[in-house]
Amino acid sequence: MTVNGGVSFWLQQVGVPTPRPALPGDLDVDVAIVGGGYTGLWAAYYLKRDQPDLRVAVLERRFAGYGASGRNGGWLTNSVTGGRGQYVKTHGREAAIAQQRALNATVDEVIAVAAAEGIDADIHKGGEFEVALNPAQLARLKEAAASEQSWPATDVEVLDAKAAAARINVAGVQGGIWHPHCARIHPAKLALGLAGAVERLGVAIYEGTTVTEIVPGEARTDHGTVRAAHVLRATEGFTPDLTGLHRTWLPMNSSLIVTEPLAPVVWDEIGWNGHETLGDFAHVYMYAQRTADDRIAFGGRGVPYRYGSHVDQDGETQPRTIESLTALLNRFFPSTRSAAIEHAWSGVLGVPRDWAATVGHNRATGLGWAGGYVGTGVTATNLAGRTLRDLVLGNDTELTGLPWVGHKARNWEVEPLRWLAVQAIYTAYHAADRGEQRGRATTSPIAKVADLVAGR
């Protein structure tokens, strides 16, 4: 029987932690960080490590790692959320290259910190592999590869159908691309290990504490007010729950399933010996990893958005989503058809209106923020944490000069326009994928219209 929810398979596997004590009442600190996920924990880690006398407190509604940080697909990859092209328009080509190089280096920074702090997060740097399964996807793959290879520091290799199947034997694969700047991780092991490292540095983590409003100098909670010169918002998909921020980022749902450990004979058929992360070129794309204990964790969109920006509480996903992801897994790997699906879950990720991640800090008010990663945050959160450190400490560095610093997107539309837009976008993407799977040789115009509506 498939377990559904329980926050995530990752957290159930290592054990959902006993919550730390809540905020005991009003508190004065130097830096208050709202949100105990990767962003908040990385910011706390670097601030306290580099300036030990700072009084830093992390405020978390449930427990550290409860949100996307404990539920994601485990891709520590170098993606520039929203693409490099946006930065060429606003800051020039060299700034866009700097953003890419910073993310490449961040993959190795996370690996290095995990090793230094004794965090065993099942990290394996096998690169990122994406496949095309029909002619339209193959055309997009070739276009993407040509674009990537026109930039330095992307290091993309193109594989024909035979070479792609030799790397990971996806049924019907027509081609693939690979780059080395990605590692497979166990998300919850990283999140919980990082929380422990932060505490060892002397940071206070208050769990079971709901922040309801952030204003200059204060984070107001259900257990008291935390006064701080700097208040940093690191709430990602849960940002709409804060007063005045309901339309800032849209909480997009993503779901995963995980198989039982697969037998050696199945792995002999599939291959996947390099432990690459795996994605595809569908419009409603999938993402997957081979876990350290030889399962396949396989994810994609289920019901993408809940009306009114509501977010789930325990990670339960819809039965039809489990069915559709299982069918797609079996289509990719026919030898998994007899494998049990042991667990399914979902989580929310933050989507700005322009689909571009951001980090910033207002020196006048002391308010800072980071997020809007659109599912690419495992790496970007570390870069954001180090950037917030420099901004708070007033250091002018290469990181504070990156083009995502200070970026702001317009708000999402009011309901029901917001809900209608998301439904229309994903209905169109699903229709486009079905048409392409039936043999359409070029990208469906329906998908191009959906891109315009989405603001990509």
N, C-alpha and C positions, 0 to 999 in steps of 0.2 A: 504494500500500500504506500502511495506517495504521500509524504509529509508535505503539507502546504502551509507556508508561513513560518512561524517561529523565528521571525526576523530574517534569518538566512541560514542556509546550509553551513556556511563558513562559521557562523557563530555557534550553531548547534554542535558542530564538529569539535570545536575547542572548548565549548562550554560558555553559555551566556554568563557574563561576570556578575557577581554580587554588586549592586550599586553602591557607590561611595556615598558618604553623608551629603545631605543637602546643605545649601547655604544656611548658616545658623542665624542670620539676621543682617542688618546693615553692615557694610564693610567698606573700608578705604584701601585702595591699592593704586599702583602706578598704571597698570594695564589690565583692563578687563576684556576677556575674549569670550564672545557669545558663540557657542557651538563647539562641541567636543569631537568633531571629525578630523580628518586629515589636515584641513586648512588651519583650524584652531590649534591643533596639537603641534603642527610644524612651527607655526608662529611662536607659540609658547616655548618650544624647544630652543629655537635660535635666539630669541630674546633673552631667555634666562641663561643659556650657555655663554652668550657673548657679553652679557652684563648681569652678573650674578646678584647684584644688590637690588635689582628691580623686583618689586612686588607684583607678581603676575597671578591672576586667577582665571580659570576656565569655568564657564557656566554652561551646563548641559542639561537639557530637559529630561532625557532618559539616562543613558550611560554612554561613555566615550566609545565611539565606533558604531553607535546604533543606526545611524543613517546610511547614506551611500557608501561611506568608508568601510562598513562591515558587510556590504551586500553586493558590491560591484563585480565585474567579470574578471578582475585581476590582471588588467593590462597596464603595466608600467611602461608607457610608450611616449613618443616625442611629438604627438600631434599638436599643431597650432590650432586651437579652437577657433573656428570661423575662417581659417585659412590665412595664408601669408598675404594674399592679394589685398586685403583690407588695409594692411599696414603700408603697402606700397603707395596706396592712394593718399594716406594721411601723413606718413612719415618718411617715405622713400624706400627704395629697395634695400639699402644697407641696414636700415632698422629692421626690416622684415627678416633679413638673414640673421641678424643678431638675436631676434626672438627664437628662431629655429635652433641656432647654436646653443642658446641658453637651455632650451628644453632637452636637446641631446645630452648636454652635460648633467642635467638634472636627473636623468635616468641613472647615471653612475653615482651621483650624489646620494640618492636614496639607498642604493645598494651598499655604498660605503658606510653610511650612518647605521644601517641595519646591522652590518658586520661589527662596527665599533661598539654598538650598544647591546650586542648579543641577541638581536632579534632574529629568530629563525622563522622567516616568512615564506619558506619554500621557493625562494627566488631562483629563477633560471633564466639567464639572458640568451634566449634563442631567437630573438628578432620577431618581427610582425609579418605575417604571410596573409595575403588577400587573394581570393580566387574569383574567376569569372566562370559562370556555368551556362551561359547562352551567348549568342552573337552580340546582342545589345550590351550585355555586361562586358564582353570582351572589348568592344569598341570603347567603352568608358575606361576600362583598365588601361588600354593602350594610350588613350588621351591623358589619363592621370599619370602614367609612367613618363610620358614625354614631358609633361609639365614639371614633375618632380625632378627629372634629370636635368632640367634647365637651371636648377638652383644648386648652389654648393651645400654641402653638409646633409643632404638627404640620403645619399648612398643607396639608392633604389636599384635593385636588380630585377630584370624581367625574365620570366620562365615560360617556355612553351608548354603545351598540354602534357607532353611526356615528362618533362622535368618537374612540372608542378605536381603531377600524380606521384612521382617518385619521392617528393618531399612529404606530402600528405595526400593520401589516395581518396580524394573527394570524388564521388561518383559523377561522371560527366564533366569533369573539369576541362576547361578549354584554354586556360592560361592562368598565370599568377604573377604577383610582384612580391618582393621581400626586401626588407631593410633591417639592419642590425640593431637599431636603437629602441629595443623593447625587451622587457623581461616579464615572464609569467610570475605572479605572486599569489599568495594566499591573503586576501584582503583583511580578514579579521585578525590573523596573526600579526600583520603589520600594524593595524590600528591599536590593538591591545598592547602590543610590545612598545609602541610609541608612547602610549599613555603612561606606561610604567617608567619609561625613560624620562618623561617630563616630570613625573612626581619625584624621581630620584634627584633631579636638579633643584627641587624645592618649590615647584609650581603647585598651587592648590587647585584641585579639580572638584567642583561641586556638582553632583549629579542630582537627578530628581528635582531640578530647579528650572522653572519655566521663565524665561525672559519675555516679558510682554511688550516692552517698549525700550528703544534706545534713543537717548537725547544727549547732547553734548555734556560730557562729564558724568553721565549716569547710565547704568543698565538697570532697569526697573524689573524686578522679578516678583514671583508669588511668595518669596521668602524674605524679601527685604530689598533694599536699594544698594547697589555696588557703585561707589563713587570712584572715578578714575580719571586721570588726565587724558588717557587714551582708551577709547572703547572700540574694539574691532569686531565687525560682524562677519561671522564665518558659518552661515546657516544654510547656504546652498538651496536645495529644494524646499526647505522649510521656511524660507524667507517670507512667503506670503502670510505667515501667521503673525508676523510682527506688525504692530500698529503703524499705519502709514506706508507700508511696503507691499501691500497686497498685489499690486500689478507690476512690481519690479522685475521678478523672474517667474516664469511659468514652471510649475512642478511637473515635469514629464515622467511618466512611469516607464520602467523597463523591467523585464522579468527574465528569470533564469530557471533552468532545470539542470539536475545533475544525475548522471547514471550511477548505478552500482559500479564497483571496480570491475573493469573489463578483463576477460581472460587473455592470456598471452596469444592465443590463436587469433583473437579479434585484432589485437595490436599488430600482429604479423600481417594482417590484411590491410589495416589502415596506415601503418607506418607511424608518422608523427614522432620520430625518434629525437628530433631536435627541440621538442617542447616549445615550438613557436606558438604565439597567439594566432588565432585564425579568424578571418573576417571574409566578407564577400562584397560584390559590387551591386547587390540588389538595392532598390530605393529604400525598402524597409529592411535594413541590413541586419545580419546576425553577427554574433561575436562568440568566441569559444576558446577554451584552453584545455589541455591535457593536464590534469591535476597531478600532484606529487604521488598520490596513491592510485593512479591509473584509472581515474574516472574521466568522463567528458562533462565539463560544465558548459552549457549551451544557452545563449541568451538572445533576446530580441524584444521587439515592442509587442505588448499585449493590448490592453485598453490604454492608449497613450496619455489620456488626461481625464481627470475627474472634474465635473462641473464645480465652478466656484473655487478652483485651486485647492480642493481638499486633498489631503495626503493620508496615506494609510498609516496604521499604527503597528502592525505586527508582521508585515511583509506578505500577507496572503495574496495570491493572484487568482485570476478567474480560471475555472476548469477548461474553458475553451482555449485559453492561452496555453495551458499545459499541453492540450491536445495538438495545437498548431505547432508549438515548438518541438514536440516529440515527433510529429510527422516530418518536420524539416530536418531534424537530426537524422531520422531514418533515411530520408532522401539523400542526405550527404553521405551517410555511412550505412549502407544496407545491412552490414554485419551487426549493427546495434539493435536490430528489430526485436531480438529476444531479450535484450537487456532491460532490467527494471529501472524505472525512473524513481529514485529514492526520495528526492526532495525538489520542491518548486517554491519560488519566492519572488518578491518584487521589491522595488525601491524607487525613490524619486530622485531626479537630477534637476538642476537649475538651468533654465533656458532663457537667456535674455532675448529681447525682441529682434536683435540683429545676430543672434547665435554666436556672439563673441565674448570670451571670458575677459575678466577685468580684475585689477587690483588697484587700490588707491588709499590715500590718507589725506585728510584735510588738516593742515597744521593749525588753522585758526580754531577749529572746533574740537580737534582731537579724535574725530570719528574716522574709522578706517573700514575697509571692506575688501573681500576677495570672493570670487566665485563665478557662477555662470559657465561652468565647464562643459556643459552639454555632454556629459559622459566621458570626457577625456581628462578627468581630474586627478587620477592617481599620481601622475607626474606633476601636473600643473600646480597641485596644492603645495608641493614642496617649494617650487619656485615662488609661489605666492607667499608662503611663510617666510622665506628669506627676504623677499622684497618688503613685506610688512615690517620685518625687523629693521631694515635700513631706513624705511620711511619714519618709523616711530623714533628711532635713535637720531634722526636728522642727518644721516650719512648720505652723501651724494656718490652713488656707486654706478657701476655698469648696469646693475639690476634695476635701479630706480629710473634709469634712462630708457628702459625697454618700452616699446610702443603700446603695450597693453596697460601701462600704468596711467591711471586717471581716466581711462576710457569709460564712457557712460552711454547706455542705449536708452531709447525712448521706452515708455511704459507699454505693456501689453494692453489691448483693448478691454473695455468693460464687458461683463457678461450681458447677454449671451453671445456677443460677438467673438469673445475669446474661445469659448467652447466650440462654436460653429466653425471657426477658422481651423482649429486643430483637427476636428472631425473631417473637414473637407480635405485638408492636407493629407491625412493618412489614408482616407478612402481613395484618394487619387493615386497615392504611391502604391497601395495594394493592387489597384486596378492596373497600373503600369507594369508592376512585376508580373501579374498574371499574363498580360499580353506578351511580354517579352519571353516568358517561360514557354508560351505556345509557339514561339518562333519568330517574333518580330525582330528584325535585324538591327534596328536603330532605337535609340532612346525614345520612349513614348512621349508625345507632346503633352500628355496629361501630367507627366512628372515635371515637365518644364513649367507648366502653369502652377503646379503645387509649390515649386521652388520660389516662384514670384510671390505667392500668397504668404509663404513662410518667412520671406524676407532674407533668404540666404544669398 
